Amino acid sequence: MPIDIGVGDRIILKKEHPCGSNEWEVLRVGADFRIKCCGCSHQVMIERHVIEKRVKQIKKAIDS
């Protein structure tokens, strides 16, 4: 069953990015995810199954 991750959510991954941050903002959801590092703003595309294995915590976006 897929994890419920939406655009605007912040996810904490198990491994750190080389900049030292392990928090990422979700920009696109689908078969692939586009995520942006909250430390250095680097963007990457990662497949869904890889994200589901690497995610440690999900911080849901506050809808206003």
C-alpha positions as CSV (number, residue, x, y, z in Angstrom):
1,M,0.0,0.0,0.0
2,P,1.5,3.4,-1.0
3,I,2.4,5.9,1.7
4,D,0.2,9.0,1.7
5,I,2.6,11.8,0.7
6,G,1.3,15.0,-1.0
7,V,2.7,18.1,-2.6
8,G,4.0,20.5,0.0
9,D,4.7,17.9,2.6
10,R,8.2,17.7,4.1
11,I,9.8,14.3,4.5
12,I,12.7,13.3,6.6
13,L,14.9,10.7,4.9
14,K,17.2,8.1,6.6
15,K,20.4,9.3,5.0
16,E,21.6,12.9,4.9
17,H,22.2,14.9,1.8
18,P,25.8,16.0,1.3
19,C,24.9,19.5,2.5
20,G,24.0,18.0,5.9
21,S,20.2,18.3,5.8
22,N,17.9,15.2,5.7
23,E,14.6,17.2,5.3
24,W,13.1,17.5,1.8
25,E,10.0,19.3,0.4
26,V,7.8,17.3,-2.0
27,L,7.2,19.3,-5.3
28,R,5.7,16.6,-7.5
29,V,3.9,13.3,-6.7
30,G,3.2,10.4,-9.1
31,A,5.2,7.3,-10.2
32,D,8.2,9.6,-9.5
33,F,8.7,12.2,-6.9
34,R,10.4,15.6,-7.4
35,I,11.9,16.6,-4.0
36,K,13.8,19.7,-3.0
37,C,16.5,19.7,-0.2
38,C,15.5,22.2,2.5
39,G,19.2,22.9,3.2
40,C,20.6,23.8,-0.2
41,S,17.5,23.8,-2.5
42,H,18.9,21.0,-4.8
43,Q,16.1,19.2,-6.6
44,V,16.1,15.5,-7.6
45,M,13.6,13.1,-9.1
46,I,13.3,9.8,-7.3
47,E,11.0,6.8,-8.0
48,R,8.2,6.1,-5.6
49,H,9.4,2.7,-4.4
50,V,12.8,4.3,-3.5
51,I,11.1,7.1,-1.5
52,E,8.9,4.6,0.3
53,K,12.0,2.7,1.5
54,R,14.0,5.8,2.5
55,V,11.3,7.9,4.3
56,K,11.7,8.1,8.1
57,Q,9.1,10.7,9.0
58,I,6.4,12.8,7.1
59,K,5.5,16.3,8.1
60,K,2.2,17.1,6.5
61,A,1.7,20.5,4.9
62,I,-0.8,22.8,6.6
63,D,-3.6,23.7,4.2
64,S,-4.8,27.3,4.6
